[in-house]
Amino acid sequence: MSFMDKIIARAGLTDIAEKVFAAQRLTDEEGLRLYAVKDLNALGYLANHVRERKNGNVATYILNLYLNYSNICILSCQFCAFARRPHEKEGQFTYDIEEMARQAKEAYDKGITEVHIVGGLHPKLPFSYYTEMIRALKAACPDLTVKAFTAIEIRHLAERIAKKPIRETLEILREAGLSSLTGGGAEIFDPEVRDQICRGKESAEEWLEVHRTWHQMGERSTCTMLYGHVETVAHRIDHLRRLRELQDETHGFTALVPFAFEPEHNKLAHLGRASAFEDLRNLAIARLYLDNFDHITAYWVSLGLPLAQVALSYGVDDLHGTIQQEKIFHMAGSQTPQGQTVATLERAIREAGRIPMQRNT
């Protein structure tokens, strides 16, 4: 018996390891067993096997820019420090389209290939603001990929602003130049958890419907999971199962991007932040459970780059991007840098023994 076989056996994972090595799907019960394992080395060893099988020794990153068009929002999610209600004048912002295009062009001229855009559910911006914003970005930056809007933003635009069906709204946005949907807003799908952390937000079914519709149009998106607040490990497995089921149906997700709840400056600040152990365990289990996903992303804005680098040995094959000027996590208390250089990302990847590669969206 090899050294790693002994570690796997000591962790009680021999039967699960046999399924992992045979590329067989894990059950929800086996996923819950993984969450009970305290040996991160055992989890990392198995998750790293899946990563290598799917992606070889390559780890990727993208040159991208984050832009938030407005933080005015009609919702009041308990975990959010970014949004301002319409009556809260202090700290509000809304960019005009020219400013959005200017910032994108400045970064585009320096080499970015993607702009990532999300914002609050603004009650007064007309639908034309969103379509004209996308067209202005594409006019200023012809080859730029516009990755924009969470599922709840799409529902807000369709149901409250444009008053059109979801698919028609998405078709209009695509015609304007939208290339990909972001995966934000998934949080944890369980309805009781959502009632505690984001009351009034769309349901799991409504989130999944937007992405299903987009995938049925032949397009791609990412997906997320916000962990480390009031959820249980059973809620996490339920969340991953629903994503895996939709991926079976549409094959439209490019990657899962898990990130921990940031506890400062919001209504759930008393909960504290997930530990580094929890971060790595969650990433490894996601890699093992989501057999139909090609990629797992370590969101360095949440983890910090040093821990994201370690995560490359726990099933992760993507370090997200250069990002620049991220607001949502930093307004909630994140102390990570606002952006990373290509040299920094590539050095982190090489130090972890991986081959760095720039990717597209």
Summary of the structure (lengths in Angstrom):
residues: 361
radius of gyration: 20.0
end to end distance: 42.7
largest distance: 65.9
contacts: 1243
relative contact order: 0.16
helix: 47%
strand: 15%
